[in-house]
Amino acid sequence: MNELVQTTLAAQEGDISFFALFWEAHIVVKIVMLGLIGASIWCWAIIVDKTLLFARTRRQINRFETVFWSGKSLEELYGTLQSRANHAMAALFVAAMREWKRSHEGPRPAIGSLQQRIDRVMDLTIQREAERLERKLLILATVGSAAPFIGLFGTVWGIMTAFQAIAASESTNLAVVAPGIAEALFATALGLLAAIPAVIAYNKLIADAGQAVARMEGFADEFSAILSRQIDERS
């Protein structure tokens, strides 16, 4: 029974700080709070990592497009990028050029369905790059949707514990009731603290990923048209 009135004793001592609310909480509520804090830290790590990744990807795409449309020959650009094509647009270009060169090597060039093979290679490359950009974003969506309910579970459990403490102390004085309610609501606050940034960041980052993929698809269409003209000229 003493465990049930710890929050009441804390109230009588005037200590209702966040640390005190956590320390005096029921073990189940503590587990919920620690889980939500851990989820929030995990989400912020993903947010920072993805924000830096998308910023770097945009710079790389801009640099590649500047070089590609500068008039530099495709063979020269391929020779420069084939050993270090580690970002979206360059990887797309190198994959298409590699298939182009393989189809023209040997005594019997295989150019009959070259256009379809190049398009397929570029589609697969875009899919892989989209998966790389969107990796771990599902975690943000999951935390954003689940964290408020997990916090609510901690709140409900905390309120039940608070009512038990009130019954044990046989008092409905506000000084007795407030700390238990504050402890319970603290879990909900942590749930919202984890969920709100996760939802906002997910919507922003998924939009950024979509923009990067759209730029790759646009380049793939333009590059496919360039290679198609060259195939027609050689056939």
C-alpha positions in Angstrom: 0.0 0.0 0.0 2.9 2.3 0.6 3.9 2.1 -3.0 0.4 3.4 -4.0 0.8 6.6 -1.9 4.3 7.6 -3.0 2.8 10.2 -5.3 0.8 11.6 -2.5 3.9 11.9 -0.3 5.7 13.7 -3.2 2.8 16.1 -3.4 2.9 16.9 0.3 6.6 17.6 -0.1 5.9 20.0 -3.0 8.0 18.0 -5.5 6.1 17.5 -8.8 9.0 18.1 -11.2 9.3 15.9 -14.3 12.0 13.8 -12.8 9.9 13.3 -9.6 6.8 12.4 -11.7 8.9 9.8 -13.5 10.6 8.4 -10.4 7.3 8.0 -8.5 5.4 6.5 -11.4 4.3 2.9 -11.5 6.7 0.5 -13.2 4.4 0.1 -16.1 4.2 3.8 -16.7 8.0 4.1 -16.4 8.4 1.5 -19.1 6.0 3.4 -21.3 7.8 6.7 -20.7 11.2 5.2 -21.4 9.9 3.5 -24.5 8.5 6.8 -25.8 11.7 8.7 -25.0 13.7 6.0 -26.8 11.3 6.2 -29.8 11.7 10.0 -29.9 15.5 9.8 -29.9 15.4 7.2 -32.6 13.1 9.4 -34.7 15.3 12.4 -34.4 18.3 10.4 -35.4 16.4 9.3 -38.5 15.2 12.8 -39.2 18.7 14.3 -39.0 20.2 11.4 -41.1 17.6 11.7 -43.8 17.7 15.5 -43.9 21.4 15.4 -44.6 21.0 12.5 -47.1 18.4 14.4 -49.2 20.4 17.6 -49.1 23.4 15.7 -50.3 21.4 14.0 -53.0 20.0 17.3 -54.3 23.5 18.7 -54.6 24.8 15.6 -56.4 21.8 15.6 -58.8 22.3 19.3 -59.5 26.1 18.8 -60.2 25.5 15.8 -62.4 22.8 17.6 -64.5 25.2 20.6 -64.9 27.9 18.3 -66.2 25.6 16.1 -68.3 24.0 19.0 -70.2 27.3 20.9 -70.6 28.1 19.0 -73.8 30.5 16.5 -72.4 30.6 13.3 -74.4 28.7 10.3 -73.0 31.8 8.1 -73.2 33.9 10.6 -71.4 31.3 11.1 -68.7 30.9 7.3 -68.3 34.6 6.8 -68.0 34.7 9.4 -65.2 31.7 8.1 -63.3 31.7 4.3 -63.7 34.0 3.7 -60.7 32.4 6.1 -58.3 28.7 6.3 -59.3 27.4 6.2 -55.7 24.4 8.6 -56.0 21.1 8.6 -57.6 21.5 10.3 -61.0 25.0 9.1 -61.7 24.0 5.5 -60.8 21.1 5.8 -63.3 23.4 7.1 -66.0 26.1 4.4 -65.5 23.6 1.6 -65.4 22.2 2.6 -68.8 25.6 3.2 -70.3 26.9 -0.1 -69.1 24.0 -1.9 -70.8 24.6 0.2 -73.9 28.3 -0.8 -74.1 27.7 -4.5 -73.3 25.2 -4.7 -76.1 27.7 -3.3 -78.6 30.6 -5.4 -77.5 31.6 -8.6 -79.3 31.4 -9.7 -82.9 27.6 -9.8 -82.9 26.1 -6.7 -81.2 22.7 -7.3 -79.5 20.8 -4.2 -80.4 17.5 -5.7 -81.4 15.8 -5.0 -78.1 18.4 -2.7 -76.7 15.9 0.1 -76.0 13.7 -2.1 -73.9 16.7 -3.4 -71.9 18.0 0.1 -71.2 14.6 1.2 -70.1 14.3 -1.8 -67.8 17.8 -1.3 -66.3 16.9 2.4 -65.6 13.6 1.4 -64.0 15.3 -1.1 -61.7 17.9 1.5 -60.8 15.2 4.1 -59.9 13.4 1.5 -57.8 16.7 0.7 -55.9 17.4 4.4 -55.3 13.8 5.1 -54.2 14.1 2.2 -51.7 17.4 3.7 -50.4 15.9 7.2 -50.0 12.7 5.9 -48.3 14.4 3.4 -46.0 13.5 3.9 -42.3 10.8 6.5 -43.1 8.2 3.8 -42.2 9.6 4.0 -38.7 8.6 7.7 -38.5 5.1 6.8 -39.7 4.8 4.0 -37.2 5.9 6.1 -34.3 3.7 9.0 -35.4 0.6 6.8 -35.4 1.4 4.6 -32.4 3.1 6.9 -29.9 -0.1 8.8 -28.9 -1.9 5.5 -28.1 1.1 4.2 -26.2 1.1 7.4 -24.2 -2.6 7.1 -23.6 -2.1 3.6 -22.3 0.4 5.0 -19.8 -2.0 7.7 -18.9 -4.9 5.2 -18.2 -2.6 3.0 -16.1 -1.3 6.1 -14.2 -4.8 7.3 -13.5 -5.8 3.9 -12.1 -2.8 4.0 -9.9 -3.6 7.5 -8.8 -7.2 6.5 -7.9 -5.9 3.6 -5.8 -3.5 6.0 -4.0 -6.5 8.4 -3.4 -8.5 5.5 -1.9 -5.6 4.5 0.2 -5.1 8.0 1.6 -8.8 8.5 2.1 -8.5 12.1 0.9 -9.7 13.9 -2.2 -7.7 17.0 -1.5 -6.3 18.6 -4.7 -2.8 18.3 -3.3 -3.4 14.5 -3.2 -5.1 14.2 -6.6 -3.0 16.5 -8.7 0.4 14.7 -8.7 -1.2 11.4 -9.7 -3.1 13.0 -12.5 0.1 14.9 -13.6 2.1 11.7 -13.6 -0.5 10.1 -15.8 -0.8 13.0 -18.2 3.0 13.1 -18.4 2.9 9.8 -20.4 0.5 11.3 -22.9 2.7 14.4 -23.3 5.7 12.2 -24.0 3.6 10.3 -26.6 2.7 13.5 -28.4 6.3 14.7 -28.1 7.4 11.6 -30.0 4.5 11.6 -32.5 4.2 15.2 -33.6 7.8 15.6 -35.0 7.7 12.1 -36.5 4.5 12.9 -38.5 5.7 16.3 -39.7 9.1 14.9 -40.6 7.6 11.9 -42.4 5.4 14.1 -44.6 8.3 16.4 -45.4 10.8 13.6 -46.1 8.5 11.5 -48.1 7.8 14.5 -50.3 11.5 15.1 -50.7 12.0 11.5 -51.7 9.2 11.8 -54.2 10.8 14.9 -55.8 14.2 13.1 -56.1 12.6 10.1 -57.7 10.6 12.4 -60.1 13.8 14.1 -61.2 15.4 10.7 -61.8 12.4 9.5 -63.8 12.5 12.7 -65.9 16.2 12.3 -66.6 15.6 8.6 -67.5 13.0 9.6 -70.1 15.3 12.2 -71.6 18.3 9.9 -71.6 16.3 7.1 -73.1 15.3 9.4 -76.0 18.9 10.3 -76.6 20.0 6.7 -76.7 17.0 5.8 -78.9 18.1 8.3 -81.5 21.6 6.8 -81.5 20.2 3.3 -81.8 18.1 4.4 -84.8 21.2 6.0 -86.4 23.3 2.8 -86.0 20.6 0.4 -87.2 
